[in-house]
Amino acid sequence: MTDDIVVLRDVKKSFGEQEVLKGINLVARRNETTVIIGGSGAGKTTLLRHIVALEQPTSGEILIDGENIVGLSERELNRVRKKFGMVYQYAALLDSCTVMDNIAFPLVEHTKLSTKEIRDRVMEKLKILGLDPGVEKKFPSELSGGMRKRVGLARALMLEPPILVYDEPTSGLDPPTSRMVDDLIEEMRVRFHVTSVVISHDIASCFRIAHQAILLIRGQVVASGTPDELVRGDNEEAREFIKKSGVDVSDVSRVAAEMPSRLGK
């Protein structure tokens, strides 16, 4: 087991004559948070789909936990996909199902646990994430944006994956709720010893949670390093991207790595 849990080597992806990913090289280290930032059309979604084994590259290598997944069969890819817990942009909850059924879904689909065992595990996750037990009977339409995020995160954690992938987790949220989501991401990393891969355009969030920031522009990695290295380094594209965000990064404080748990209290 190496420290490098997600590795992409010269990954290229073309759709017809359009090259969307142009030789991507990146490494996400175990138990750290890697934030991939970039504007619209940068290729973030396509890159995300490759990382979680939903797309195969035109060329290059993708190693997940030391295993090259390029060229694997669909059955083998399904095995690899269980290493990931996905937290979607708008939670992607099933509107016709209760919170209980939404969170239980991965266990119902992929395990042979009894109904009681599944319920116990769901209630445990609700408690960890600071959600009142009564929320289990509610439907997604009855939840606030922050609560929906927590329910989506609970579902992503049910199979205890080593990697949590967040797709634009703070998109559309007000600043206090965005900070709460950043706290959740860090809390989950520390509590469950997971690797976090975050796709985002939110510079403030990146500076709060990232051990490593990777800037994607036009399908290429143009800069990588700590957020401070990007803003203070000699890469002009990185400095300009951060400047255009309008965020005064000097006022952004990193989430404490070993913060005391405030969830469930």
C-alpha positions as CSV (number, residue, x, y, z in Angstrom):
1,M,0.0,0.0,0.0
2,T,1.6,3.3,-1.2
3,D,0.8,6.8,-0.2
4,D,-0.4,7.5,-3.8
5,I,-3.9,6.3,-3.9
6,V,-5.0,7.9,-7.2
7,V,-2.5,8.3,-10.0
8,L,-3.1,9.5,-13.5
9,R,-0.3,9.3,-16.1
10,D,-0.5,11.1,-19.4
11,V,-4.3,10.6,-19.6
12,K,-5.9,11.8,-22.8
13,K,-9.5,11.7,-23.8
14,S,-11.0,12.6,-27.1
15,F,-14.6,12.6,-28.3
16,G,-14.4,12.4,-32.0
17,E,-11.9,15.1,-33.0
18,Q,-12.3,17.1,-29.8
19,E,-9.5,16.4,-27.3
20,V,-11.0,17.1,-23.8
21,L,-8.2,15.8,-21.6
22,K,-4.7,16.6,-22.9
23,G,-2.2,14.5,-21.1
24,I,-3.3,14.7,-17.5
25,N,-0.7,13.8,-14.8
26,L,-1.8,14.0,-11.2
27,V,-1.4,12.2,-7.9
28,A,-3.8,12.2,-4.9
29,R,-2.1,11.1,-1.7
30,R,-3.8,8.8,0.8
31,N,-5.7,10.5,3.7
32,E,-5.2,14.0,2.2
33,T,-7.6,16.3,0.4
34,T,-6.9,17.1,-3.3
35,V,-9.0,19.9,-4.8
36,I,-9.2,20.1,-8.6
37,I,-10.1,23.6,-9.5
38,G,-11.0,25.2,-12.9
39,G,-13.6,27.2,-14.7
40,S,-16.5,26.0,-16.8
41,G,-15.3,23.9,-19.8
42,A,-12.0,23.1,-18.2
43,G,-12.6,19.4,-18.3
44,K,-13.3,18.8,-14.6
45,T,-16.4,16.6,-15.1
46,T,-14.7,14.5,-17.7
47,L,-11.7,14.1,-15.4
48,L,-13.9,13.2,-12.5
49,R,-15.6,10.4,-14.5
50,H,-12.2,8.9,-15.4
51,I,-11.1,9.0,-11.7
52,V,-14.2,7.1,-10.5
53,A,-14.0,4.5,-13.4
54,L,-17.1,5.7,-15.3
55,E,-15.0,6.6,-18.4
56,Q,-12.0,5.0,-20.0
57,P,-9.3,7.2,-21.5
58,T,-8.2,7.3,-25.1
59,S,-4.7,6.7,-23.8
60,G,-2.7,6.8,-20.6
61,E,-2.8,5.0,-17.2
62,I,-5.1,5.4,-14.2
63,L,-4.0,3.7,-11.0
64,I,-6.5,3.4,-8.2
65,D,-4.9,2.0,-5.0
66,G,-2.0,0.7,-7.1
67,E,-4.2,-1.0,-9.7
68,N,-4.2,0.2,-13.3
69,I,-7.9,0.3,-14.2
70,V,-7.5,1.1,-17.9
71,G,-8.8,-1.8,-20.0
72,L,-10.6,-3.6,-17.2
73,S,-13.9,-5.4,-17.8
74,E,-17.1,-3.8,-16.7
75,R,-17.3,-6.4,-13.8
76,E,-13.8,-5.5,-12.7
77,L,-14.6,-1.8,-12.9
78,N,-17.7,-2.2,-10.7
79,R,-15.4,-3.7,-8.1
80,V,-13.1,-0.6,-8.4
81,R,-16.1,1.8,-8.2
82,K,-16.9,0.5,-4.7
83,K,-13.7,2.2,-3.5
84,F,-15.4,5.5,-4.1
85,G,-18.1,7.3,-2.2
86,M,-19.7,10.0,-4.4
87,V,-21.1,13.2,-3.0
88,Y,-22.9,15.0,-5.8
89,Q,-23.4,18.7,-6.5
90,Y,-27.1,18.8,-5.5
91,A,-26.9,15.6,-3.3
92,A,-28.7,13.6,-6.0
93,L,-31.1,12.2,-3.5
94,L,-34.1,10.1,-4.7
95,D,-37.0,12.4,-4.2
96,S,-39.6,9.6,-3.9
97,C,-37.6,7.9,-1.1
98,T,-37.3,8.8,2.6
99,V,-33.9,9.8,4.1
100,M,-33.7,6.3,5.6
101,D,-34.2,4.7,2.2
102,N,-31.8,7.1,0.5
103,I,-28.9,6.4,2.9
104,A,-29.6,2.7,3.1
105,F,-29.6,2.3,-0.7
106,P,-25.9,1.2,-1.1
107,L,-26.3,-1.4,1.6
108,V,-29.5,-2.8,0.1
109,E,-27.9,-3.0,-3.3
110,H,-24.4,-4.3,-2.4
111,T,-24.7,-6.3,0.9
112,K,-26.8,-9.0,2.4
113,L,-27.3,-7.3,5.7
114,S,-30.6,-7.7,7.5
115,T,-33.1,-4.9,7.7
116,K,-32.2,-4.3,11.3
117,E,-28.5,-4.2,10.6
118,I,-29.1,-1.7,7.8
119,R,-31.3,0.5,9.9
120,D,-28.7,0.5,12.8
121,R,-25.9,1.6,10.4
122,V,-28.1,4.4,8.9
123,M,-29.0,5.7,12.4
124,E,-25.3,5.6,13.3
125,K,-24.4,7.7,10.3
126,L,-27.2,10.2,11.1
127,K,-25.9,10.6,14.6
128,I,-22.3,11.1,13.4
129,L,-23.4,13.7,10.9
130,G,-25.4,15.6,13.5
131,L,-28.8,14.9,12.0
132,D,-31.8,14.4,14.4
133,P,-33.0,10.8,14.3
134,G,-36.5,12.1,13.3
135,V,-35.1,13.1,9.9
136,E,-35.1,9.5,8.8
137,K,-38.8,9.6,7.9
138,K,-38.6,12.9,5.9
139,F,-38.3,13.3,2.1
140,P,-35.6,15.3,0.4
141,S,-38.0,18.1,-0.4
142,E,-38.4,18.7,3.3
143,L,-34.7,19.2,3.9
144,S,-32.6,22.4,3.8
145,G,-29.6,22.6,1.5
146,G,-27.2,21.8,4.3
147,M,-29.2,18.8,5.5
148,R,-29.4,17.4,2.0
149,K,-25.6,17.6,1.8
150,R,-25.3,15.7,5.0
151,V,-27.7,13.0,3.9
152,G,-25.8,12.7,0.6
153,L,-22.5,12.4,2.6
154,A,-24.1,9.7,4.9
155,R,-25.1,7.7,1.8
156,A,-21.6,8.0,0.3
157,L,-20.0,6.6,3.6
158,M,-22.2,3.6,3.9
159,L,-19.9,1.1,2.1
160,E,-16.9,2.6,4.0
161,P,-14.9,3.5,0.8
162,P,-11.3,4.7,1.1
163,I,-11.9,7.6,-1.3
164,L,-14.7,10.2,-1.1
165,V,-15.2,12.2,-4.2
166,Y,-17.1,15.5,-4.0
167,D,-18.6,17.1,-7.1
168,E,-18.9,20.9,-6.6
169,P,-19.9,20.5,-3.0
170,T,-20.4,24.2,-2.2
171,S,-22.1,25.2,-5.4
172,G,-25.2,27.3,-4.9
173,L,-24.7,27.5,-1.1
174,D,-24.6,30.7,1.0
175,P,-21.2,31.4,2.7
176,P,-22.1,30.0,6.1
177,T,-23.4,26.8,4.6
178,S,-20.3,26.5,2.4
179,R,-18.1,26.8,5.4
180,M,-20.2,24.1,7.1
181,V,-19.6,21.8,4.1
182,D,-15.9,22.5,4.2
183,D,-15.9,21.6,7.9
184,L,-17.8,18.3,7.0
185,I,-15.2,17.4,4.4
186,E,-12.4,17.8,6.8
187,E,-14.2,16.1,9.6
188,M,-14.9,13.1,7.5
189,R,-11.3,12.8,6.3
190,V,-10.1,12.9,9.9
191,R,-12.8,10.7,11.4
192,F,-12.9,8.0,8.8
193,H,-9.3,8.2,7.5
194,V,-10.4,8.7,3.9
195,T,-8.8,10.4,0.9
196,S,-10.9,13.3,-0.4
197,V,-10.9,14.4,-4.0
198,V,-12.9,17.5,-4.5
199,I,-14.0,19.0,-7.9
200,S,-14.6,22.7,-7.4
201,H,-14.5,26.2,-8.8
202,D,-14.7,27.6,-5.2
203,I,-11.3,29.2,-4.4
204,A,-12.2,30.0,-0.8
205,S,-13.1,26.4,-0.2
206,C,-9.9,25.2,-1.8
207,F,-7.8,27.3,0.5
208,R,-9.7,26.1,3.5
209,I,-9.4,22.3,2.9
210,A,-6.8,21.5,0.3
211,H,-3.5,19.8,1.0
212,Q,-3.0,19.9,-2.7
213,A,-4.6,22.1,-5.3
214,I,-4.6,21.2,-9.0
215,L,-5.6,23.9,-11.6
216,L,-7.2,22.5,-14.8
217,I,-7.5,24.8,-17.8
218,R,-8.6,23.7,-21.2
219,G,-8.0,20.1,-20.4
220,Q,-4.5,20.5,-19.0
221,V,-3.0,20.7,-15.6
222,V,-1.3,24.1,-15.6
223,A,-0.3,24.2,-11.9
224,S,-0.3,22.0,-8.8
225,G,0.9,22.4,-5.2
226,T,-0.4,23.7,-2.0
227,P,-2.9,26.6,-2.4
228,D,-0.3,28.9,-1.0
229,E,2.2,27.7,-3.6
230,L,-0.3,28.4,-6.4
231,V,-1.0,32.0,-5.2
232,R,2.6,32.9,-4.4
233,G,4.4,30.8,-7.1
234,D,5.7,31.9,-10.5
235,N,2.8,30.3,-12.5
236,E,1.0,33.3,-14.0
237,E,-2.1,31.4,-15.0
238,A,-2.6,30.2,-11.5
239,R,-2.1,33.6,-10.0
240,E,-4.5,35.1,-12.5
241,F,-7.2,32.5,-12.0
242,I,-7.1,33.1,-8.2
243,K,-7.2,36.8,-8.7
244,K,-10.2,36.7,-11.0
245,S,-12.1,34.7,-8.4
246,G,-12.4,37.9,-6.3
247,V,-11.5,36.0,-3.2
248,D,-9.0,37.7,-0.8
249,V,-7.2,34.4,0.1
250,S,-5.2,36.2,2.9
251,D,-8.5,36.3,4.8
252,V,-9.2,32.6,4.4
253,S,-8.3,30.3,7.3
254,R,-7.6,26.6,6.8
255,V,-10.0,24.2,8.6
256,A,-8.1,22.8,11.6
257,A,-6.8,19.3,10.7
258,E,-7.5,17.8,14.1
259,M,-10.5,19.9,15.0
260,P,-12.8,18.6,17.8
261,S,-15.9,17.0,16.6
262,R,-18.9,19.3,16.5
263,L,-21.1,16.9,14.7
264,G,-23.7,15.0,16.6
265,K,-23.7,17.5,19.4
